[in-house]
């Protein structure tokens, strides 16, 4: 593989922006679905007096949000492969099993970390940020750091990539955080742009550091 220029967090964000503008339709759709799901979940959950119904609704809402979140990851990686993401890909439940299990493990780790003076939880969330990307990539085009398809394999792959590239990934995480805060401040509508842009930027970082494919935006 030809050598690449040094990684730049601003290059990753720039790639995400260019890719977003070239794939407006499906990316705005999935961003809208994420927002609507979040708002509907919070609103409807207040209407259940029965704890069993509330629990059932929470489980359904979690499943829907995981499908949509996985769709966003799948869309971001499709763009790096040089493909335009389709609506079918965005709503597919493919790989939802390992993603669901891995998400539960990550949520448990981060929650325990947050209870331990907050900082350990932030570190855990940072270290495990790539697990969803690893799950999709191992199914499509396995890379050296993630040759298996188990949830623990994806978590391990994320930890390996992050621990070897802490400096540039901290800067990228800060930029993504600021962008999404700005998006949320714009009545939440800005998240329709910032969520896809940052998801693509994170996918760019994952592929860069794991040796995966990155097709130039617009190629």
C-alpha positions, 0 to 999 in steps of 0.5 A: 500500500502506498504511503499516506500523508501524516494523519490530520484531525482537520483533514478528517473533518474536511473529508467528512464535510466534503463527503457529506455534501456529496451524499446529502440525501441519505445522510440527512435522512439518517440524521433526521431519523436519529433526531426523530427517534430520540425526541419520540423516545423521550416524549412517549416514555413519559406517557407510560404509567405501567413499568412493564410497558415502559420497559418494553418501550425502552427496549424497542427504542434501544433496538431502533436507535442501535439499527439507525446508529449502525446504519450511520456507521455503515453509510460512513464506511461505504463512502470511504469505499467510494460507494453512495450509501443506500436507504436499504443499508441505513435500515438494515439489521445486518450485524445488529447482533454483535453490535448490540452485545458490544454496545452493552459491554461498552455501555457497562464499562463506560458507566462504571468508569463514570461512577469512578470519578468520571474521568475513567469513563471518559477514557473508556469511551475514548478508547472504545470509540471504534468498536462499531466501525470494527464490526462492520469492517471485519464483515466486509474487508477485514483489516489487520487489527480486527480479523474476527467478528466477535464483540470482544474482538471489535472492542479489542481492535478499537483499544489497539488503534486508539492506544497507538494513536492517542495524540491525534485522536484526542484532537479529533475527538475534541473537534467532533465534540465541539462540532456536535455541541454547536449543532445541538445549540442550533435548535438541534437542527445542526445535528443533521449536518454535524452527526454525519460529518463527524461519523465520517471523520471518525470512520476516516480515522479508523480506516487510516490507522487500521490500514483500511481503504480510503477513497478520496472524497468525490472520486 
